[in-house]
């Protein structure tokens, strides 16, 4: 590889993740010209770790955010290509070579992004689900990109400087990379997504961190960016199927609220049964840290099912659900993850779960709108079948079933964020920025 590639890593309390990321970077088939680590006010030993690995260490002189940190690193970089990597992302030995090859093969290419791999580092359910969702998006999106991604993304330095770098008004890790991508694609620059450029995400996600990131740092600022720019490309998380899914979630939510009031127990029983069974696998897989909260929730759900079954004079429902959960528990505790027996029991238990859910919906005398709700829910799942099949292929059918409630929660947070952004736009409270797409003449230099 021509020694023209500078790796830039912003870090705030990177700890072991930074250590692992720099260790694996050192195994690159073609080492970079330099590795620049920009400390963003860390209070741990991140600086010492970076120096131990031979990286050039710079500082933001305080807590300023990754956007400013990357800009500082870019200004100091000697290479003609800037490869941005997050401090919790580990590259493969061939990653840097493939980045360089993309630019060598296409002189008109201005930026290229890679993809998370199918084997996230953190073993807990939420981390596996979240990182696999990112992987699926990267692996199934258009090569011709309209945004940028700094988890593992490279830009020609002169183009980066021409467009003024990242917007430093984003003080946390948000959509500063997407915003830069919008300006670049709007300015006629060529961006590409190359799934063959792989990297491993080391981050451990929890329920709380996922919801916070999805809503505050992704969906809300991205919705505001879409409204300001007027650009909603049919790609990545903004595909038409995703927009329809968001609309369906809100429609089903409204319909469900009405049915809960008008039909009461005859709508709530199948609804609670459905989500109890779907969440059971997550409950069994959740870490000890989250165990108390999720256990309390599941006990409440089970007690609610028992009471509602008694009121509806269908006590059999409770025993069906209990048997289903016992089957899940037994499979979780007494089979080995990679055995043939585990795969076979997964099919049997998964089929049992779906059978119980279907039976409960059919047993209860639902209102016509209840049937509409069920059809709408089925359509919603069908729209996202490709994603669920991907999860099933990677982690098994029960994992895919357990992911459905969290995927619906993702659509809910995305839709809610867009609604808030629309209201803010009507009130004139959206962040004031220069008109997108932006040009070299209007771009501001990176702010230090």
Secondary structure, DSSP 8 states (H G I E B T S, - for coil): --S-EEEEEEESS-HHHHHHHHHHHTT-SS--SEEEEEE-S-SSSHHHHHHHTT-EEEE-SS---HHHHHHHHHHH--SSEEEEE-TTEEE-TTHHHHHHHHHHH-TT--EEEEEE-S--S--SHHHHHHHHHHHHHHHTS-SEESS--SSEEEEEHHHHHHTTSS-TT--SSSSHHHHHHHHHHHTT--EEEEEEEEEEE-----HHHHHHIIIIIIIHHHHHHHHHHT---SSGGG-HHHHHHHHHHHHHHHHHHHHHHHTTHHHHHHHHHHHHHHHHHHHHH--HHHHHHHHHHHHHHHHHHHHHHHHTT-THHHHHHHHHHHHHHHHHHHS-TTSHHHHHHHHHHHHHHHHHHHHHHHHS---HHHHHHHHHHHHHHHHTHHHHHHHHHHH-HHHHHHHHHHHHHHHHHHHHHHHHHHHHHHTT-S-----SS--TTT------
